[in-house]
Amino acid sequence: GRLEAVTQQMGYHPQYLDSFLKTQHYLMHMDGPLPFDCRHYIAIMAAARHQCRYLVNLHVLQFLRAGGDPQWLRGLDFIPPKLRNLNEINKILAHRPWLITKEHIEKLLKISEWSWSLAELVHAVVLLAHCHALASFVFGCGCEQDEGLGGRGLLKPLSPGNQCFYEAPTSNGCSQELLRINRKRSLDSCMELDSLRERMQQIHVETESREETRLLQQDREEGEGQGVEVGVQDGNLAAEHCSDPSVGIFPLTDTDGEVTSATNLACYMQDPDFGYQDFARREEDQTQVFRVQDYSWEDHGFSLVNRLYSDIGHLLDEKFRLVDGLQSSAMAKRQGCEPSVFKRGIWNYIHCMFGIRYDDYDYAEVNQLLERMLKVYIKTVTCYPEKTNSEMFDRFWKQFKHSEKVHVNLLILEARMQAELLYALQAITQYMI
């Protein structure tokens, strides 16, 4: 049977895959505050913000299977106002989550014919963050390009016997088979690891490689004043500019004449020009740095989300812990640091791009651990994944094992999801107080 591309990539880390599948299944198919068709439509709205046809097409099929009204697939103008009102926080969470406020929450919860309950809103927020982050993984690992005709991500309905990434695992058989397949693929395709320092030197020597040249050219032509990487000067964060791609919508025609794929993702989103903007360039009087000691997942977010949407907090917490515990950073060991140090550098770099700071962390470590081209890749996948292509995954890290590339993308997925949840749950907390 055919394996979904996302499942196949996550299969390099079977324990994480099992946790992901349980969470995905719980969000989409188990008892919860939201109707099943609405869950899939919210997923469509979330994936459309990043032009992720892979996820949009999958949830279009699931929306119809759940009994959803086909007219809704014509776009936001054809859905109930209650769902359409979710568009604003979908847009904000996807691109600039630090802008969400208790006023956004209050507007959705106000008493009216189209008001949301707190439980419904928490379910919706988790769905949005889940799908935004999953879109980063889809693009980061090349799943969008690998699937379908012409690299456009066309999906056809799967037969009931096929394992699909939104289905919950029933045993360890799936994971063991995936592990066997992916180990063979890794042995066939991966180069022997070199030290991180040697890899950095090699990348700088090979500056004429096509992908690096393209990115550096974008830095010069597009990136002036647009993007930011973490830099440290005199103990403070400094901006290093990189490209900030603009949003573009490319229509996808349905050759079968059936509603099995998104024909125009623009119909599922409003304000398509709204995208990621460097947190460092925010208006200081509007948004302050989010300090984890004031509001953290462990001390605040977990209990709130678990209280309003039963058991989802435990599933999310398990995923966060598992991705942190994955042991695949051999390059960090050869660099002379522990894998946990390398992983924390990636995690904190991603959170820093969203304005989340840890007072107990020395951000100078980010520049020591992550060379520039790796930071460009991480920022692209995190902030505007639709600009990622499969060549970036294949060519950037030739000394990384394939499983380690996937691990970095899992870190991006979970760090981004937690960042969105922290902002949204904090706003809900402030509203409740």
MOPE-V159680 format. One record per helix or strand of 3 or more residues. SS is the DSSP state (2 for helix, 1 for strand). FROM is the first residue (numbers start at 1). TO is the last residue. If there is no record, write none. Layout:
# MOPE-V159680
SS&FROM&TO / SS&FROM&TO
This chain:
# MOPE-V159680
2&5&29 / 2&36&48 / 2&53&65 / 2&70&74 / 2&76&78 / 2&81&84 / 2&87&95 / 2&97&99 / 2&102&109 / 2&118&140 / 2&143&146 / 2&149&151 / 2&173&189 / 2&196&205 / 2&210&221 / 1&229&233 / 1&236&240 / 2&265&268 / 2&279&281 / 2&297&308 / 2&312&325 / 2&330&335 / 2&339&353 / 2&364&369 / 2&372&383 / 2&385&387 / 2&390&396 / 2&402&432
